[in-house]
């Protein structure tokens, strides 16, 4: 399969159709039926983070999602237009106790607990890129 690229405005209204699309891609690639919603929730949480933290919920700013399927995995690149550095942001490492109940950092925590591998980095242009890799069985 070649790379699929989706460009979406930073608007909450696109999340439900995106979730259905991610589940369809996962099913096509061979993700187990009982893992499809976990895959889509992990992707959605990272997209929401890009919308909020990277793009400041500005509907004029775009989230780009690139999807590649390989024999043993699916790879998602989720790029925003911001310069958010998640390792430096409050709430990125939510911690425990009351910190865990903070409104910041939960999306990252959810995605990391659902996905096998989530990594934050930068695009060649210096914008935020999250890479999520989902292994196929």
C-alpha positions in Angstrom: 0.0 0.0 0.0 1.3 3.5 -0.7 1.1 6.3 1.7 -2.3 7.8 2.5 -2.2 11.4 3.5 -5.1 13.2 5.1 -5.2 17.0 5.7 -7.7 18.2 8.3 -8.6 21.5 9.8 -8.2 21.8 13.6 -11.9 21.4 14.2 -13.4 18.9 16.6 -16.1 18.0 14.1 -13.6 16.0 12.0 -12.7 13.6 14.8 -15.7 11.3 14.5 -15.3 10.6 10.7 -11.5 10.3 11.3 -12.1 7.7 14.0 -14.2 5.6 11.6 -11.6 6.0 8.8 -8.7 4.9 11.1 -10.8 1.8 12.1 -11.4 1.0 8.4 -7.6 1.3 7.7 -6.8 -0.8 10.7 -9.3 -3.5 9.6 -7.9 -3.5 6.0 -4.4 -3.8 7.3 -5.2 -6.7 9.6 -5.6 -5.2 13.1 -7.5 -7.6 15.3 -11.2 -6.7 15.6 -11.0 -6.2 19.4 -8.1 -3.7 18.9 -9.6 -1.4 16.3 -11.2 1.0 18.8 -7.9 1.1 20.8 -6.0 2.0 17.6 -8.5 4.7 16.6 -8.7 6.2 20.1 -4.9 6.4 20.3 -4.7 8.2 16.9 -7.6 10.5 17.9 -5.9 11.5 21.2 -2.7 12.5 19.3 -4.7 14.4 16.7 -6.5 16.3 19.4 -3.2 17.2 21.0 -1.9 18.5 17.8 -5.1 20.5 17.2 -4.9 22.0 20.7 -1.3 22.4 21.6 0.3 22.7 18.1 -2.4 24.6 16.2 -4.1 26.4 19.1 -7.5 25.1 18.0 -7.2 27.4 15.0 -9.4 25.9 12.2 -7.2 27.6 9.6 -4.3 25.5 10.7 -4.0 21.9 9.4 -3.3 18.6 10.9 -1.6 16.2 8.4 -1.9 12.5 9.0 0.3 10.2 6.9 -0.5 6.4 7.1 1.8 3.6 5.8 1.0 0.0 6.1 3.8 -2.6 6.1 3.6 -6.4 6.4 4.0 -6.3 10.2 2.8 -2.8 11.2 0.9 0.4 10.5 2.7 3.7 10.9 1.0 7.0 11.5 2.7 10.4 11.2 0.6 13.1 12.8 2.0 16.6 12.0 0.7 19.9 13.2 1.7 23.5 12.2 2.9 24.5 15.7 6.2 24.4 17.4 4.9 22.7 20.5 7.7 20.7 22.2 5.8 18.1 24.2 8.8 17.0 26.3 9.0 20.6 27.6 5.2 21.2 28.0 3.5 21.0 31.4 1.5 17.8 31.6 3.5 15.9 29.0 4.6 13.5 31.7 1.4 13.4 33.8 2.9 11.6 36.8 0.6 10.1 39.5 -2.1 11.0 42.0 -3.6 14.4 41.6 -1.2 15.2 38.7 -2.8 12.3 36.8 -6.2 14.0 37.0 -4.8 17.2 35.5 -6.5 18.3 32.3 -3.0 18.3 30.6 -1.1 15.3 29.4 -3.9 12.8 29.5 -4.2 12.4 25.8 -0.5 11.5 25.5 -0.9 9.1 28.4 -3.9 7.4 26.8 -2.2 7.1 23.5 0.9 5.7 25.0 -1.0 3.1 27.0 -3.1 2.0 24.0 -0.4 2.0 21.3 2.8 -0.1 21.4 5.0 2.8 20.3 4.5 6.6 20.3 7.4 9.0 19.7 7.5 12.8 19.5 9.8 14.6 17.1 10.0 17.2 14.5 9.3 17.4 10.8 12.1 18.5 8.4 10.4 22.0 8.7 10.7 22.0 12.5 7.0 21.4 13.2 5.8 18.8 15.7 5.5 15.3 14.5 4.1 12.3 16.4 4.8 8.9 15.2 2.5 6.0 16.3 3.4 2.5 15.2 0.8 -0.3 15.6 2.1 -3.9 15.2 0.1 -6.4 13.2 -0.2 -10.0 14.4 
